[in-house]
Each structure stands twice: as structure tokens, then as C-alpha cells.
Amino acid sequence: MFVLLMLFLFKYIDDLVGKGFEWYIIAELMMYASATNVAMALPLSVLLSSIMTYGALGENYELVAIKSAGISLRRAMYPMTIVVAILAVSAFIFSDYMLPVANLKYYSLLYDVRQQKSAKLLQEGVFTNNFPGATVRVLRKGKDQQTLYDIMIYRKDDKTNNMDVMLAKEGSMYRTIGDKFLILRLKNGISYTEQRSDKGYYPRQKLIRRRFKETEQKFDLSSMTMKRTNQDEFRSAFVMMNLKQLRHYRDSTEKQMDSTVNLTYQMVSPYVKFFTLPKKSDSVKNYVTPKNNDIMYGLDINEKISTVSAAISEVRSIQDMIKQRSEGSKETMKSIRRSVVEYQKKFTLSVACLVLFLIGAPLGAIIRKGGLGMPVVISVVFFLLYHIISTIGEKGVKDGAIPPFIGMWIAIFVLAPIGMFLSYKAATDSALFDMEVYKRFFNRIFKRKAA
């Protein structure tokens, strides 16, 4: 979880630094990010901990003592199997009840954080648009970061379309109580104001110039305050739904698609029915073809032209309607497939914990290495294999190339036989990862070739 949180900070560090957030906002965001990363952290943790535990038991010859007491490895794994089974059930409950709420709070808070403006009000040599109706540029700041030099302020009134420009050689800034306003105290400056003429014909005909020794300008800081978006606007995302909501969405959407297809068929069928060929059960003798195979036989040239034009326009309108509804159906099917992906994820997380434990425990007993060396390398390799296969399957499901059940469970189907094979090898005291066995094997082969 620590590694995943570091990845989260590296990804969004530009959206968090320099915006004046309180510490509890960052802590809340990291807490929700931790909850959303459980699907990645929990299977890897189960795999790594099982390899480290049984690897340490094998390294300290405790597995040998257990087997010498007449207890098989499978029997020795029963208590941990029960613990992992309880953990898998807890993971399912978490993914169905707690994870949707955590995703909702996480994505809504992350959206508000990324929309928040920078708390660096005035930067040197940069035109700042953080204040409503004004643009401010400070060429240089003093060492105390409060003294300002070469200040330029643009103000524009949208109602009167007046433009005010204020220049000052130096000044200082401070905030009012509650950080509601920023006050700039300017010295030795000049201001230019463009106004309408007396008759009102031209909006920028009169120019007023004023010199001042000292003046103050007030800027509203309400835009700097973090505003929370209504969380109901994010509830339509599938990662924020539980099993019941996902089933309801899929059923209602499929019914809506069926009604749309039936309505389209009812609208198109009257145009297609006249041109359909007779059924095989109909007698060919009863089917009367138009004379000379011309359905417009007996019409004059003007009537034929108008008939063809009307038919072409009808065909084009039907094509446009079918194309539009076909595109809508494709997007709806994509949404249904995404909902199925999230539905299956509720179950694959729990089963993945069991399968990776089935791989990690016998693998640790075989390699007989504890600590954070070899177990970390092997666990990362197997977890990457699981993650890559599941990602490919999920992408195939979303694209419609793979059936949902196969695509979401393909990683389990691939790793489960590997876990059974490793369990069998560990139970039979196989030297699967003993390098000395492989060295002796290759030495025998090379000696035979040399002879």
C-alpha cells in the first residue's frame, strides 16, 4: 500500500503542491486512495506474505520438523487456508459495500482538488488571472515576499466595457481576517481609465489619467477557497455501484435496448415488406411479378422520376435513422460491458487472493528462502503475470472481443493450474528451484556429448 500511495503522489503531485490545502484534505485524499488501491495491494500482499512465511519455515527447517512429526504440508497449510478464506470473504464484502463509497468520495475529492486554483497569488513576472475581473503582474518581490515592485493591474468592467490600467513602482500586500480579500497597497503610481463619451455613442472615447502617491486595491479571494462538488454527479460511474445497482443497470438497459430494437423494426418493416421475396411455402404460381419486371410499369416519365426521388429520400432517411440508432446501440453495449466488468471484479478479487495464496505457500516451501530478497522478486513476477493477463482480458471484454466471463476470469484460469502444480511439487518435496539439481543434469548431458 505504501508503494501504491507513492505512485499516487508522484502522479498527482502537481495538483496538490502550492494550492494551500489543509493537512486533513491531503490525509483524507490519501485515505480514499488507499481504499481504492486495495484491489491491487491485497492480492500482492497475500502472495508476498505467503512466500515469506513458508520460505522462512523452510529456511529454518521448521517444515522438516513438521513433516517428521507426521504432518503433511497440506495439513500444515489448513490454518492459513482458513485465514485466507476469511480474508477473501472480507475482500468481497469490502468490494461490494465499502469500495463504491470510497471510490465516490475519492474521485469527487480528487476532481475538486485538481480544479482548485494555485495558492501562489502573485508570482514574479507572471500575469495572474486568479482574481475575478482583474489581471495582475508583479515584476519583482522583496525578500519578505510581501513587498512588491513594478506592479501592473488590468481591470475590465463587463457592463460598461471600461478598461482600467494601473501602474505602480512599489507596494505591499496583505490578507484580511479570514482570507476573504487580498489588499494591495500601492505607492507612486498612475492609473488610466477609458470611459464612454458624454453622448454615449462610443464606449471608449474618454481617457482619464490620475497620479497617486498611495492607494489600495482590494481583490476577492473567494475563488481560492476550495468548493466541493455535489457527489451525486459522480454516482453514475460503475466503480461507484454495488452488485445490486450494477444488476439493476444492466437489466434496465437491456430492456431499453430491446424496446428500441422493436420500435426500429416497427418503423422500418412497412418499407421493407413490399420488396421482400415470397416465402418458400407460398406457391410460385400465385406470385405475380410486374410486367417486364418493372414495378413502375404504366407510369409516365414524370411520375417515374417523382417516384424514384421519393423512394431515394425515404431510403436515405431510413439509413440515417438506422445508422444513428446503431451508433447509440454500440455505445449502450459498451456501457453494459463496462458494468459487467465491474460486476465480475467484485468476485475476482476474492478468488485472486485464494489462487495467489495457493501459489505463494507451496512456492515458499520449495525455494526455502525468507525475508525480502528472493520472495519479493518471485512474488512481483507472478503478480505481474496475473495483472497483465487480467488487464488484457478486461480490455478484450470492454472492446467486445472476449466474452465477459472468460475475459474477467482468464487470469484465474491460468494461475490456478500453476498453483495446483506447485502444491503437488511441494507436497512431494520436489527440488523444483534447486539450482544444484539443474547443474548436475546439464553436466551429465555435456559429459555424454563430449564422450
Secondary structure, DSSP 4 states (H G I P E B T S, - for coil): -HHHHHHHHHHHHHHHTTS---HHHHHHHHHHHHHHTHHHHHHHHHHHHHHHHHHHHHHTTHHHHHHHTT--HHHHHHHHHHHHHHHHHHHHHIIIIIHHHHHHHHHHHHHHHHHSPPS----BT-EE--STTEEEEEEEE-TTS-EEEEEEEEEEETTTTEEEEEEEEEEEEEE-TTS-EEEEEEEEEEEEEEE--SSSS-TT-EEEEEEEEEEEEEEE-GGGS--PPPGGGGTTSGGG--HHHHHHHHHHHHHHHHHHHHHHHHHHHHHHHTTPPPPTTS-GGG-PPPGGG-TTTT--HHHHHHHHHHHHHHHHHHHHHHHHHHHHHHHHHHHHHHHHHHHHHHHHHHHHHHHHHHHHHHHHHHH---TTSHHHHHHHHHHHHHHHHHHHHHHHHHHTSS-HHHHHHHHHHHHHHHHHHHHHHHHTT--TT-HHHHHHHHHHHHHHHH-
